[in-house]
Amino acid sequence: MMKTYGPLITFTSDFGTNDGYTGSVKGVIHNIFPQAQIVDICHQIEPWNVASGAWIIASAYKYFPKGTIHIVVVDPQVGSSQKRILVQGESELFIAPDNGILSLVMKEQASWKAYELNKKEYWLPYVSNTFHTRDIFAPVAAHIAAGASPSEVGTEIAVQSLHYLENQEVCTTGGIVSGRVVHVDRFGNLITNIPNDKVKPKSSCFLDDLKVGSVNNTYSSVTEGMAVAFPASHGFLEIAIHQGRANEILKAKVGSQVALEPPQKDQ
């Protein structure tokens, strides 16, 4: 039996909400499939920050029902020769540029199928070189929600051929867990790619070789203005300043290196 997807479609981008870009994408979807239910995950991703977009969709998609279609776009190379792809997971679909924005999502499941979106009959009649989200991704998502299959809207390609973000691996060497900052939220908190299951209580946390403290439970585990690291609700290690902006105070950004050293035996 063929899997069915929709009518729920999520939309994640760096478009912001000051212009008509997000609205026009939704208009295309509703024009093709009026029954679509569109949920905005986030449109305030830092412009062109693919790594941040990768973290946002990875932290959110698992809370949506089976059959959800996710449009995910941070695309500094729009209009280039990079592929436009559809990735099929165990119970959801992702439509995105092939620039690594699905790297973190694809680490969470073992079985994936990938398709290059090359069936132009499922696109808008006119395709702008600078707005593939509206002219390709939106109509493809709508057609799938209306009943089209992934193999109808694209040609299957090897998952191994997809582009993956570099330097996103979490490594453990001699008990030290190493990762990176992948997102800075609106509070200035530093979100890392180190999953909670690798975070041991009382481990020493280092940010670009600066010790910021020991792993604790929450923001209020330390006094106001102090740094704290803890396993956060989104599933990854977070570094914060209690009632302060960690990115500014600690001079950190996306890509900053993070390390956890295991607690000493007398701790």
Secondary structure as GFF3:
##gff-version 3
##sequence-region A 1 267
A	DSSP	beta_strand	8	13	.	.	.	ID=ss1
A	DSSP	alpha_helix	21	32	.	.	.	ID=ss2
A	DSSP	beta_strand	37	42	.	.	.	ID=ss3
A	DSSP	alpha_helix	50	60	.	.	.	ID=ss4
A	DSSP	three_ten_helix	61	63	.	.	.	ID=ss5
A	DSSP	beta_strand	69	73	.	.	.	ID=ss6
A	DSSP	beta_strand	84	88	.	.	.	ID=ss7
A	DSSP	beta_strand	93	97	.	.	.	ID=ss8
A	DSSP	three_ten_helix	105	107	.	.	.	ID=ss9
A	DSSP	beta_strand	113	116	.	.	.	ID=ss10
A	DSSP	three_ten_helix	120	122	.	.	.	ID=ss11
A	DSSP	alpha_helix	132	132	.	.	.	ID=ss12
A	DSSP	pi_helix	133	137	.	.	.	ID=ss13
A	DSSP	alpha_helix	138	145	.	.	.	ID=ss14
A	DSSP	alpha_helix	150	153	.	.	.	ID=ss15
A	DSSP	beta_strand	155	157	.	.	.	ID=ss16
A	DSSP	three_ten_helix	159	161	.	.	.	ID=ss17
A	DSSP	beta_strand	171	173	.	.	.	ID=ss18
A	DSSP	beta_strand	176	184	.	.	.	ID=ss19
A	DSSP	beta_strand	190	195	.	.	.	ID=ss20
A	DSSP	three_ten_helix	196	198	.	.	.	ID=ss21
A	DSSP	beta_strand	204	207	.	.	.	ID=ss22
A	DSSP	beta_strand	210	214	.	.	.	ID=ss23
A	DSSP	three_ten_helix	219	221	.	.	.	ID=ss24
A	DSSP	beta_strand	227	231	.	.	.	ID=ss25
A	DSSP	beta_strand	236	241	.	.	.	ID=ss26
A	DSSP	alpha_helix	246	249	.	.	.	ID=ss27
A	DSSP	beta_strand	257	261	.	.	.	ID=ss28
###
